[in-house]
Amino acid sequence: MLKHRGFPGRLPGTDFQFTIRRANPRGVTPIKRRERHADRRPADREADEAFLAALIEHFGDEPFERGNLDAGRLSWLFGREVLPVDDPFDPEDYEARLVVDYPAAAAAFPDLFEAPE
């Protein structure tokens, strides 16, 4: 399992995890699309935005390997702002490749893409 050096481990000051320490010996947690409902807590939305910002800062528009990125956190963005690169995509593979979909990310999280004044 690839460890993404320099990627934040969690949202500062919270328990929202962004990476895992080691591979799961009982099997890989699959990435699956989770529905984000309008009544989600602000803290959950903040964690999604911070995780997406870290993905953009770390990988830009280049494909990246799932590696030690947290499957649960990826699942909140999967199928919308984060898309699979490989066809067929194996959601239980640490080597599965993903990419940030910039148009979808800008639509869902416009504050990340506003020009500084």
N, C-alpha and C positions, 0 to 999 in steps of 0.2 A: 504494500500500500504506500503510495506516494504521500509524503508529508509536505504540505505547502508551507515552506519556511517564510516567516514574515507575515503570514495571514493572521488576523486577530483570532484568538481562541474563543472569545465571547464578547457580548455587548458589555462595555465597561459599566460597573456598578450593578450588574444584574446577573441572573443565572441563565440567561439566554445563550446557549452554547452554539458556536459556529464551527468548531472542529472537534474531532475525536482524538484521543491519545493513541489508541491501538486498534488493530483490526479485531472484529468480534469473532472469537473462536467458534461460536455456535452458528455462524452464518452472517452474511452481509445483510444489513437492514436495507430493504428496497426503497428506491425513490419512487414516490407516486404523487400524482397531483392532488393537493388538498384544496378544498374550496375555501375561499376567504369571504366570509359574510360581512355585510355592512356593519354589524354590531360587534365586530372584534374589538377587543380592548386596545386602547391607544398604545400601551406598552408592546403588544404583539406587533402592531403596525410599525412602531419604531424599530423593533428588532428586524423586521423584514427589510425596512429601508436601509438600516445600517449594514445588514448582511449583503444586500445588493450593491451598496456603495463600496464595500470591501471587495466584492467580486470585480466590479468595474475598475477599481484602483489597481487591483492585483493582476488582472488578466486582460482588461480592456475588451476589445472585440475579437480576441483570439480564442480558439477552442482551448479548453482546459480539461484535465483529468479530474475525475471526482475525488480520488485519493482520500485524504482524511477529512474532507468537508462533511459536516453533519447532515445525514439523510433527512432528518426531520425538518431542519431549517431549509434545505434545498427543496423539499416537497412543497413548502408554502409558495415557492416561486416557479416550480417546475410546470412546464406546459404553457407558461405565459411569458414571464421575463427571462427564464432560463429554459433553453431548448436542447434536446439531444442532438448530437452531431452524427453519431453512428447509426446506421440502418442495417440490421435490426439493432435496437437499443436494448441493452441488458440492464435493468434497473438494480440488479444485485451484483454489479461488478465494480470493484474499486477503480478499475482502469477505464470505465465508461467515460466518454468525452461529452462535454457540455459546452454551450456558448451562451453569452448574454444576448438577448434580442433587444437591441437598443430602442427601436420604435415602441415596443410594448413596455419596456422599462420606463421610457419617458412619459408615456401615457398614464401609467399606474403611479409613478413617483416623480411628478414634474419638478419637485424641489431639488432633486439631484441634478437636474439639467439646466437650471436657471443660471443665466450668466451673472457673474459677480459684478457689483456696481463699482 
